[in-house]
């Protein structure tokens, strides 16, 4: 069974920084080991209760994608083993407050920001930005 586990959330004042991590582990009979993930993404669900794409990265080649609201403030990366993705969040704003979810997919079928593109999801981690 493939599992995604997030860490690094918490509370921070506006202008502060946090770094989220997402580690993929396990085995799925249809895909093999979790290191075969091809696309890793981060989503968030805030007060509007809509799950929106924040950023994503292709594990091969490292191409990145960002929502306009976080471009220039957030940076997504992954480790060389392709089992952990990171979301460095700088200059955080109150509107960044949300539950953040990591997600992973073994292929690209839709736009990176579509939740239905991803097969595997973490449980979510809270990020709160307030003074």
C-alpha positions in Angstrom: 0.0 0.0 0.0 1.4 3.4 -1.0 1.4 6.0 1.7 2.1 9.8 1.6 3.1 11.4 4.9 3.3 15.2 5.3 5.3 17.1 7.9 6.5 20.6 8.7 3.2 22.5 9.1 2.3 24.8 12.0 1.6 28.4 12.8 3.6 31.4 11.7 3.2 35.2 11.6 2.7 37.0 8.3 6.0 37.3 6.4 7.3 34.1 8.0 8.4 30.8 6.4 7.6 27.1 6.6 8.9 24.1 4.8 6.5 21.2 4.1 7.8 17.7 3.3 6.0 14.8 1.8 7.5 11.3 1.8 6.1 8.5 -0.3 6.6 4.9 0.7 5.1 1.5 0.1 4.2 -0.8 -2.7 1.2 -1.0 -5.0 0.7 -4.1 -7.1 -0.3 -2.0 -10.1 2.7 0.3 -10.1 5.4 -1.4 -8.1 7.3 0.6 -5.5 6.5 4.2 -4.7 9.7 5.5 -6.3 7.9 5.2 -9.7 5.9 8.4 -9.0 6.2 10.7 -11.9 4.4 13.8 -10.7 4.2 15.1 -7.2 2.0 18.0 -6.2 0.8 20.1 -3.3 -2.8 21.2 -2.8 -4.5 23.3 -0.2 -8.1 23.6 1.1 -8.9 26.8 3.0 -12.0 28.6 4.1 -13.7 28.3 0.7 -13.4 24.5 1.2 -12.2 24.1 -2.4 -9.1 22.0 -2.9 -6.8 24.1 -5.1 -3.5 23.2 -6.7 -0.5 25.1 -5.2 2.5 23.6 -7.0 3.8 20.4 -8.7 7.0 18.9 -9.9 7.9 16.3 -12.5 10.2 13.8 -10.8 12.0 13.3 -14.1 13.6 16.5 -15.4 12.4 18.5 -12.4 9.9 20.8 -14.3 7.9 22.8 -11.9 4.4 24.3 -11.9 2.9 27.0 -9.6 -0.4 28.7 -9.0 -0.2 32.4 -9.7 -1.0 33.2 -6.0 2.2 31.6 -4.8 4.6 32.1 -7.6 7.8 33.8 -6.4 7.0 32.9 -2.8 6.8 29.1 -2.8 9.3 26.7 -4.2 8.7 23.0 -4.8 11.5 20.5 -5.0 12.2 16.8 -4.7 15.0 14.6 -3.5 17.1 12.6 -5.9 15.5 9.3 -4.9 12.1 10.8 -6.0 10.4 9.8 -2.8 10.2 13.1 -1.0 8.9 16.4 -2.2 9.3 19.7 -0.4 7.4 22.9 -0.5 9.3 25.9 0.8 6.9 28.6 1.6 8.3 32.2 2.2 6.6 35.5 2.8 3.5 33.7 4.0 0.2 35.6 4.1 -3.0 35.1 6.1 -4.7 33.9 2.9 -2.2 31.0 2.7 -3.9 29.6 5.8 -5.2 26.1 4.8 -4.9 22.4 5.2 -2.1 21.4 2.8 -2.2 18.0 1.1 0.6 16.3 -0.9 -0.4 14.2 -3.9 1.4 11.9 -6.3 0.7 10.3 -9.7 2.5 7.8 -11.9 1.7 9.5 -15.1 0.4 12.8 -16.4 -3.1 12.7 -17.9 -4.5 16.1 -17.0 -3.4 19.5 -16.0 -1.2 19.5 -12.9 -3.6 21.5 -10.9 -6.5 19.1 -11.4 -7.1 17.0 -8.3 -8.3 14.1 -10.4 -4.8 13.9 -12.0 -3.5 12.4 -8.7 -4.1 8.8 -7.4 -2.3 9.0 -4.1 -2.9 11.6 -1.3 -1.6 12.4 2.1 -3.8 13.0 5.1 -3.1 16.7 5.2 -1.3 19.1 7.4 -2.4 22.5 8.8 -0.7 25.7 8.0 -1.9 28.8 9.9 -0.7 32.3 9.2 -1.8 35.0 11.6 -0.5 37.8 13.8 
